[in-house]
Each structure stands twice: as C-alpha cells, then as structure tokens.
Amino acid sequence: MGWLTRSRSREPEGGTEDNKPADSEKKVRVPEGLWIKCSLCRQIVYRKEVEKAGKVCPKCNYHFPITVEERIFQLSDPGSYSEFAQNIESVDPLGFTDSIKYTDRLKAAQKKTGLSDAIRIGECSISGKPAVLGVFSFGFMGGSMGSVVGEKVVRAAERSLEKRMPLILVTSSGGARMQEGIFSLMQMARTSAVISRLHHAAVPFFSVLTDPTFGGVTASFAMLGDVILAEPRSLIGFAGPRVIEQTIKQQLPEGFQRAEFLLSHGFLDMVVERGRLKETLSQLMCIFSSSGQQCPSVVSIGEEGGE
Ligand SMILES: [Zn+2]
C-alpha cells in the first residue's frame, strides 16, 4: 500500500477544513473500481475494505456518505423494512422557477435517487425490536425539507404514536426547501408539534444526525430527540460556518459545528460510530421501553466515537 500513498501536505486535522460547510464541497471524486480515495486522509484504500466497514475509511475512520438503502440495510434487521407513504409527491404550490422549473428539478432528483422525495419512512425491526425508521437522502435536492418531507415526518411520528413504537429519524439535510417558500418553513412547526405529541405519549424519539444536517431540519425536529446521536465528524448547525464568519467578522473556533464540538458543548448526547449505531439504538430502545427487562451492556451517554 505504501507505493500508493500520496505524500502531499494537507491541512491538519480540525484546521481550516473545519470551516467549510461540508466535506462534500471539496470532496475528492471517488473513481469507480477496486480502490477509492478517502475524502479526509486522501489515502487510497481498498473499496471492499471500506464497504465491509459500512463505508468507513479503515485508515482514518472517515464516514463516507451512504445512500438511504445502505442506511436501512445497516440499521434494520434483514427483510424487516416495510416502507409506507412512498407515493406522496410535491405539487409545486408556488409554481416556482429558478434556473429551471421546480417540477423539472423534482423529476430529475426522483430519477437520480429512485425516491419520490428526500426521505423514506417505514416500519422495521432493529435487533428484534419494532421501530419506525425514517432516513433522509442528501442526494435528493440536498435532503431539503419541503411539504412532502414534513408530511412524511408527521406520518412516521403518527405511526409511532399509533403503534407505540420508537421513532428513529436519520437526517442529512441542507435545511428547508426554498422552492416551496413558506410551505417548507411551515414544516418546522408541524414536525416539532408532532414530536411534542410523542413526548406527551411517552413514545421515544431518537434523532440520528449525519453529515451534514443544517437549517430548518436542525432548527426543528432533529434537535428534539429524547436522545440526540450523531456520526463522528458530522457537520451540524443552522447556518453554515462561512455565513457565520462573514456575519460576525470573526474566525470560528477549531472544529466548530463538528459533532465532537457540539457534544462537548452540550448540544448532542452521543457521538456514535456507524459500526455501533444499530447496537446503540437497540440498547436505547431497550432502556426506554417500559417492560423493565434487563438491557444488555448499557451505553454511556456522552460517549465519543474514537478517531
Ligand atoms: Zn481516510
């Protein structure tokens, strides 16, 4: 492997790199084939090794972006996922056009991802325990929350309420979908309201934040979890770091808006590596269940993913 290692200087860990909105912006193009180049450590790594680790770099623990299908596969028991409300589509309430028509943009995103909108919701079991699982697709218009995403979050929560199953939402989103204007902003209130109904009914909601989670999603349901988890190094915030720097005309601290920074400042409960996410959720579901059964080795809140 040594002959493949590129010895070129790069910014130190947590340096200026942390002040970009997402790794995705300056991401190295990943060539198809046997080898892939890690977006963080820039080393060439064997694709199969990365995939075996759930798309995590074996050299530096960088968590590569994964698709909705891969996420569902990793978290739910084999063959247990049953999607619902899959055919809801946006009606373009504002007749919005920017460089292209919103309806055309939607069609292109649907074709690219095979999804009707930026979230998929379904019932599944996780280590034998039933749950409602919703997963965002960043590939669908940046995982933005319009009326369909809001509706699906509400329906997922209502299904959780009805069946008294924990709700798990895995987010990756740039925020509200500007093409739907006020209709997308309304989803912040709707989704927050339905989560409060879950709280009143004592049905647990676990929010799993992945890289990146921003804007109206962070500012609503994603930060209302009974336990808020994040994958290592995820960028999480409301506005992006560059916007904040330009506004306050100050340099932001190292690691600002990274999951580890937010954990140490009390915004998150846990940073959990992808390989341990299913097991952690299963333990949390056990702890929050009212059956009083013995739960396997209890997770410690505030635990940091190792790097
Ligand atoms: Zn790496």
Residues whose N, C-alpha, C, O or C-beta is under 5 A from the ligand:
A	BS01	ZN	C38 L40 C41 R42 C57 K59 C60 N61 Y62
